[in-house]
Amino acid sequence: MTMLLNQLTHLRKLWGKIIQVEKDIMERDVTVNIIAQLQRLNAELKLDPYMLRFTVASSVDRAALQLIHRPSVGCNNQL
């Protein structure tokens, strides 16, 4: 019985970590989308990649940062 409770506790902790990672990924995606929209509105917008601190460190984050710093294509927002 104790072993089963230990396993359930372990699984509960793992699910908590998984949920936190999912939340972090969603926050990162929202941030990347907002920045991309702002860059479409203002092609001269420059961001320091170190200003963006995501809690999930992975190749996904590096890919997200590359998307943020991609050049704008076909921007028609000339004033």
C-alpha positions as CSV (number, residue, x, y, z in Angstrom):
1,M,0.0,0.0,0.0
2,T,2.8,2.4,0.9
3,M,4.5,1.6,-2.4
4,L,1.3,2.5,-4.3
5,L,1.0,5.8,-2.4
6,N,4.6,6.6,-3.2
7,Q,4.0,5.9,-6.9
8,L,0.9,8.0,-6.9
9,T,2.7,10.9,-5.2
10,H,5.5,10.6,-7.8
11,L,3.0,10.6,-10.6
12,R,1.2,13.7,-9.2
13,K,4.5,15.5,-9.0
14,L,5.3,14.6,-12.6
15,W,1.9,15.8,-13.8
16,G,2.5,19.0,-12.0
17,K,5.8,19.5,-13.8
18,I,4.2,18.6,-17.2
19,I,1.4,21.1,-16.6
20,Q,3.9,23.8,-15.7
21,V,5.9,23.1,-18.8
22,E,2.7,23.3,-20.9
23,K,1.9,26.7,-19.3
24,D,5.4,28.0,-20.0
25,I,5.2,27.0,-23.6
26,M,1.8,28.7,-24.0
27,E,3.2,31.9,-22.4
28,R,6.2,31.8,-24.7
29,D,3.9,31.2,-27.8
30,V,1.7,34.2,-26.8
31,T,4.8,36.4,-26.3
32,V,6.3,35.3,-29.7
33,N,3.0,36.0,-31.5
34,I,2.6,39.5,-29.9
35,I,6.1,40.4,-30.8
36,A,5.6,39.2,-34.4
37,Q,2.5,41.3,-34.6
38,L,4.3,44.4,-33.3
39,Q,7.1,43.8,-35.8
40,R,4.6,43.7,-38.6
41,L,3.3,47.1,-37.4
42,N,6.8,48.5,-37.0
43,A,9.4,46.9,-39.2
44,E,12.1,48.8,-37.4
45,L,11.3,47.3,-34.0
46,K,14.5,45.7,-32.6
47,L,14.5,43.5,-29.6
48,D,17.3,42.2,-27.4
49,P,16.9,38.4,-27.3
50,Y,18.2,38.5,-23.7
51,M,15.2,40.6,-22.7
52,L,13.0,37.5,-23.3
53,R,13.5,35.0,-20.5
54,F,11.5,31.9,-21.0
55,T,11.5,29.3,-18.2
56,V,11.7,26.3,-20.6
57,A,15.2,26.1,-22.0
58,S,15.2,24.0,-25.1
59,S,15.8,24.0,-28.8
60,V,12.2,25.1,-29.1
61,D,13.1,28.4,-27.3
62,R,16.0,29.0,-29.7
63,A,13.6,28.4,-32.6
64,A,11.2,30.9,-31.1
65,L,13.9,33.5,-30.7
66,Q,14.9,33.0,-34.4
67,L,11.3,33.6,-35.4
68,I,11.3,36.8,-33.4
69,H,14.4,38.1,-35.2
70,R,13.4,37.1,-38.7
71,P,13.2,39.9,-41.2
72,S,9.7,41.2,-42.0
73,V,8.6,40.2,-45.5
74,G,6.1,42.2,-47.4
75,C,5.4,44.8,-44.8
76,N,3.0,47.4,-46.2
77,N,2.8,49.6,-43.1
78,Q,4.6,52.6,-44.5
79,L,3.8,55.9,-42.9
